[in-house]
């Protein structure tokens, strides 16, 4: 696993997400206020762009079919099915958001 520098925190407004490519993978980074979280940018249902979804608390609502995804665990909350999206560790270090991805 390797930490990758992504962007400055001010580039991701509060309660919004941004799509970025890290280590060849398209991920979505969200600003939850107290922290940043990163998940695959594709909803497990039909590949909707999660970065374009509406953030409510620790969840994002997929803009295509309103599936709700937990941004901390990747679990699908609505509909309640045993499917997940990948979650990646994110942090702010030296004023830059970093995401940990497989090398």
C-alpha positions as CSV (number, residue, x, y, z in Angstrom):
1,X,0.0,0.0,0.0
2,X,1.2,3.5,-0.9
3,X,0.0,7.0,0.0
4,X,-0.7,9.1,-3.0
5,X,-0.9,12.9,-2.9
6,X,-4.3,14.0,-4.4
7,X,-5.3,17.6,-3.9
8,X,-5.6,20.5,-1.4
9,X,-8.5,20.4,1.0
10,X,-9.9,23.7,-0.2
11,X,-10.6,22.0,-3.6
12,X,-13.3,19.8,-2.1
13,X,-16.1,21.9,-0.6
14,X,-17.8,20.8,2.6
15,X,-20.4,17.9,2.1
16,X,-19.3,17.4,-1.6
17,X,-17.2,14.9,-3.5
18,X,-14.7,15.1,-6.3
19,X,-13.7,12.4,-8.7
20,X,-9.9,11.8,-9.1
21,X,-7.7,9.1,-10.6
22,X,-5.3,7.6,-8.2
23,X,-3.0,4.7,-9.2
24,X,-5.1,4.1,-12.3
25,X,-8.4,3.9,-10.3
26,X,-11.2,6.4,-10.4
27,X,-12.1,7.2,-6.8
28,X,-14.4,9.8,-5.1
29,X,-13.0,11.9,-2.3
30,X,-15.6,13.5,0.1
31,X,-15.3,16.3,2.6
32,X,-17.3,15.4,5.7
33,X,-16.1,18.4,7.6
34,X,-14.0,16.8,10.3
35,X,-12.3,14.5,7.8
36,X,-12.0,13.3,4.2
37,X,-13.0,9.9,3.0
38,X,-12.4,8.0,-0.3
39,X,-14.4,5.3,-2.1
40,X,-14.6,3.9,-5.6
41,X,-16.4,6.4,-7.8
42,X,-18.7,3.8,-9.2
43,X,-22.0,2.8,-7.5
44,X,-22.1,-1.1,-7.4
45,X,-25.6,-0.9,-8.9
46,X,-25.0,0.5,-12.4
47,X,-21.8,2.4,-12.1
48,X,-23.3,5.8,-11.2
49,X,-20.7,8.5,-10.4
50,X,-20.8,8.7,-6.6
51,X,-18.7,11.9,-6.5
52,X,-21.8,13.6,-8.1
53,X,-24.1,12.3,-5.4
54,X,-25.7,14.2,-2.5
55,X,-23.9,13.8,0.8
56,X,-26.0,13.4,3.9
57,X,-24.2,12.7,7.1
58,X,-21.8,9.9,6.4
59,X,-23.7,8.7,3.3
60,X,-23.8,9.5,-0.3
61,X,-26.9,9.1,-2.5
62,X,-26.1,7.8,-6.0
63,X,-27.3,10.4,-8.6
64,X,-28.6,7.6,-10.9
65,X,-31.0,5.5,-8.9
66,X,-30.8,6.9,-5.3
67,X,-28.8,4.0,-3.8
68,X,-27.3,5.1,-0.4
69,X,-23.7,4.2,0.2
70,X,-22.0,4.5,3.6
71,X,-18.8,6.5,3.1
72,X,-17.0,4.9,6.0
73,X,-17.6,1.2,5.3
74,X,-18.7,1.1,1.6
75,X,-21.9,-0.8,2.6
76,X,-25.0,-0.3,0.6
77,X,-27.6,1.1,3.0
78,X,-30.6,1.4,0.7
79,X,-31.6,-1.0,-0.6
80,X,-30.2,-3.1,2.2
81,X,-28.2,-5.7,0.3
82,X,-24.9,-7.4,1.1
83,X,-22.8,-5.5,-1.5
84,X,-20.0,-3.0,-0.9
85,X,-17.9,-0.5,-2.7
86,X,-14.2,-0.2,-1.9
87,X,-13.1,2.3,0.7
88,X,-9.6,3.7,0.9
89,X,-7.8,5.4,3.8
90,X,-7.5,9.1,3.4
91,X,-5.7,11.8,5.4
92,X,-4.4,15.3,5.3
93,X,-0.7,15.5,5.6
94,X,1.4,18.7,5.2
95,X,-1.7,20.4,3.8
96,X,-2.5,17.9,1.1
97,X,-5.1,15.2,0.9
98,X,-3.5,11.8,0.5
99,X,-5.2,8.5,-0.3
100,X,-3.7,5.0,0.4
101,X,-4.0,2.7,-2.6
102,X,-2.4,-0.7,-3.5
103,X,1.0,-0.2,-5.2
